Amino acid sequence: SVYIKPENQKVREITVILHLEVPPDNVPQVNEKMHVLRDRYISELLKGPPIDVPERFAAKDVFVIRDRLRGPTEEVLGKGVVTQVLLLNIISQLK
């Protein structure tokens, strides 16, 4: 979950679905440390202020999430183990 602040609206919570792009040889290493990585991702995404987005936002408007997850990914797994953190989907509840 991530908190966002759409223009002229209240802060909202969205759920993002991520996919890690990993070379086949690195999959066992990623699977072994996935529980640690997941915890670090949650901590990273919940700290700091909500992400400012346009009133009608799309996935490209929250690409900052990918950037914020690069650090924790490299801290837990090492540089180059994951080639890309992909943002697959956003689930937003209408209120």
C-alpha positions in Angstrom: 0.0 0.0 0.0 1.1 3.5 -0.8 -0.4 6.9 0.2 -1.0 9.4 -2.5 -2.4 12.9 -2.6 -4.3 13.6 -5.8 -4.7 17.3 -6.7 -7.6 19.0 -4.8 -8.5 15.7 -3.0 -7.8 14.1 0.3 -4.9 11.6 0.9 -5.8 8.2 -0.4 -4.4 4.7 0.0 -3.7 2.7 -3.2 -2.4 -0.8 -3.5 0.3 -1.4 -6.1 1.2 -4.7 -7.7 4.9 -5.1 -8.4 6.9 -7.5 -10.5 10.6 -8.0 -10.2 12.5 -8.6 -13.4 15.2 -11.1 -12.5 17.7 -13.1 -14.6 17.0 -16.9 -14.2 20.3 -17.5 -12.4 19.3 -15.0 -9.7 15.8 -16.3 -9.0 16.8 -18.7 -6.1 18.6 -15.8 -4.4 15.6 -13.5 -4.7 13.2 -16.2 -3.5 15.4 -16.9 -0.5 15.3 -13.2 0.6 11.9 -12.3 -0.6 10.5 -12.0 3.0 13.2 -9.5 3.9 12.7 -7.6 0.7 8.9 -7.4 1.2 9.4 -5.9 4.7 11.9 -3.4 3.4 9.5 -2.4 0.6 6.7 -1.8 3.0 8.8 0.3 5.3 10.1 2.3 2.4 6.7 3.0 0.9 5.1 4.0 4.2 7.7 6.5 5.2 7.7 10.1 4.1 4.8 12.2 2.9 2.1 11.0 0.4 3.1 11.0 -3.2 1.6 14.0 -5.1 -0.3 13.0 -8.2 -2.6 14.7 -10.7 -6.4 14.6 -10.0 -6.8 11.9 -12.6 -3.6 9.8 -12.3 -2.2 6.8 -14.1 0.7 4.4 -13.4 3.2 6.7 -14.9 2.4 9.3 -12.2 3.6 6.9 -9.5 6.8 5.7 -11.2 8.5 7.4 -8.3 7.6 4.2 -6.4 10.0 2.2 -8.6 12.8 4.7 -7.9 12.2 4.5 -4.2 12.5 0.7 -4.2 15.8 0.6 -6.0 17.8 1.3 -2.8 16.1 -1.4 -0.7 16.4 -3.9 -3.5 20.1 -3.4 -3.8 20.6 -3.3 0.0 18.9 -6.7 0.5 20.0 -8.5 -2.7 23.0 -6.6 -4.0 23.6 -4.6 -7.1 22.4 -6.2 -10.4 20.5 -9.1 -8.9 17.2 -7.6 -9.9 17.3 -5.8 -13.3 14.0 -3.9 -12.9 11.1 -3.3 -10.5 8.0 -3.1 -12.6 4.8 -1.5 -11.6 2.1 -3.8 -13.0 -1.1 -2.4 -11.6 -2.7 0.1 -9.2 -5.8 -0.8 -7.2 -7.6 2.3 -5.9 -10.7 2.3 -3.8 -13.2 5.0 -4.7 -14.4 7.0 -1.7 
